[in-house]
């Protein structure tokens, strides 16, 4: 049974289309590589009550939850307040982070900067050589920043912690068949191999294939057999190649 | 009062990181231009029950809901079933769409292709010269495909229908200030102009500015006054430029 995960992406700038969220795609790929099933993503605005209720819904129904965004120094950065409210904990100021801020900004440090040292009481703070600025963790919730470069750095750093060695295995078969022509065969394969996720992707731009069929699962043997079944049943003239 | 919108993005391929969703960003920009406030986006997998419950939550609390994905011919395309379940309507086969499919695929048409003619009973079907394949609409829910080229074509076509002429107005001020240095001033401006959304975006790559401050709202005069306030109170040495 795979572990499950959810993401809460926080930011008015994403909902207004000013910034395109790339963190979800990065997180999705990373979790998939670790065999963790991302089941739900919610994008919401910078509002304490909304963050609190969305987070409570997600953390009670998934093994891991990642938040993205809303942890900077400005008035609309309210993720920490939302997280603290969700756990019913007061906000306290971390002296360790305060000293990082003082060191980094020196005389330019303002009260707004020091807001970034606010933490829900009892939160764990993860630091490493690669990500010296701490990542806030409370129970199964990982609070990550919205800036993609830092989000990616921090998630990459977290992988060691959350990797339990149950990665997914994947194979792909490329065919000249259209999606509609292989649909009933794919349904048959999906029923024959219930532990394997079967997906199909149409190529709209000109390529040497029309449909890419993917097979993913925790059991490499089942994945291979499901892909075998497609290759065997496909008209050989329509087979292009296999990736394993 | 702006109208509100939500999006339900449906697809295992997005949650597994195989495909990066670009439809949300396109939709977000388009709705913003029309003065419609996108308040919530949910990404979920290809499961009828999940789509049904997510859609019911979104459509009861937003003026407009857009779904993306899960409307193709394969076994995992179950959005129509989910939408029909949410509205408690049976699925019927549209003869008009059946004939489009017959015309398009000719002898290659399979039963899987004809699944794409399934509709919740009583759904409206929007067609136009630009988007001859119909868009399914039920009450406040617009069912759009996941393929970005078609999603974009269809949404662009829908704009005329949903545009009520209350677009947002935007201005931006670029400054050499860091976000932390202007944070308290931005909070003051946000409080002085409650109808204006004030956002700030740090530039991490080298540019002639460090922070872009945005002002958005339905009332152009309030937007301009909020931007004026920042320009007046900012140290002139840190002002870079204004976009209006």
Interface residues (C-beta under 8 A of the other chain):
Chain A: X9 X12 X13 X14 X15 X16 X17 X18 X19 X20 X21 X22 X24 X25 X26 X27 X28 X29 X30 X31 X32 X37 X38 X39 X40 X41 X42 X43 X44 X45 X72 X73 X74 X75 X76 X105 X108 X109 X110 X111 X112 X113 X115 X147 X149 X178 X179 X180 X181 X182 X183 X184 X186 X187 X190 X197 X198 X199 X200 X201 X202 X204 X214 X216
Chain B: X9 X12 X13 X14 X15 X16 X17 X18 X19 X20 X21 X22 X24 X25 X26 X27 X28 X29 X30 X31 X32 X37 X38 X39 X40 X41 X42 X43 X44 X45 X72 X73 X74 X75 X76 X105 X108 X109 X110 X111 X112 X113 X115 X147 X149 X178 X179 X180 X181 X182 X183 X184 X186 X187 X190 X197 X198 X199 X200 X201 X202 X204 X214 X216
